[in-house]
């Protein structure tokens, strides 16, 4: 490819102001001495100029309102989701604390009144463990059911 | 207020910030999407989806990045997914141009501007818009980003995720194809 052809390829980009300053300088020098390239650049410029002035299509005001409404719903949903997550974390932490605390209390009480409880100790302990496990299970099932229902409601909305 | 401040407020869930951002970018974003998909109904749908995506992803937005580029990248990804689903052929790379070596430019006379040219400006722009709509998606995209959104080549490279050299090459080819299309539609350079 000759030097002339190389510069000729750059003319469209020159009209688009997309050359580096070094390239721009080289093209300008070449164009000064080459009538064909000067004419070619002159032909590109009106097109580039018109492209910069094409009419801008306007979105309807309905679109903006609708977008804002949907985005607001999304923001609310996200805030709700964040809140639910935080509440869940607190509830789980509280449940664990309560269980550990109740176990400690149970140990203290069973130690003090161990002699009185001794005959039923294993039975009481098993009941306590079963009650705790049942509570966790019920909580888990309720959480899953709530999540499924909420998702269904969101889908319908 | 600066875009950055609105972005920070939006990250905190401020709806007013979102409203300001949508107002600020509405024309540019809608125009970009319309140039990409060409159908107003589809552009409107993608416009909404883009802002929902912004709300969804704003927390992961790196504040050191350019918000314009990030926004247009989100819009672009949605538009490309949409085009892939609806009209896969519209994403095809154009075939090699046999006309590139021809001197099409020489056949388009370069006239001096006259009052008549000014009077016909609106008509010319409509012709250019129509010819532009007939170009492949990636060419329409680079033209609208460079000339209508006045993005720098570096910003276009960021949005389209391609090297600078590719952006320049696409820009050059898109201009050549546009000129060729105009010449084919309006022989004798009547569009000028």
Interface residues (C-beta under 8 A of the other chain):
Chain A: X9 X12 X13 X15 X16 X18 X39 X40 X42 X43 X44 X46 X47 X48 X50 X51 X52 X53 X54 X55 X56 X57 X58 X59 X60 X63 X64 X66 X67 X68 X70 X71 X72 X74 X75 X78 X79
Chain B: X13 X15 X18 X19 X22 X23 X26 X27 X30 X31 X34 X40 X44 X47 X48 X51 X52 X54 X55 X56 X105 X106 X108 X110 X121 X122 X124 X125 X126 X128 X129 X132 X143 X146 X147 X148 X150 X153 X168 X171 X172 X175 X176 X178 X179 X182 X192
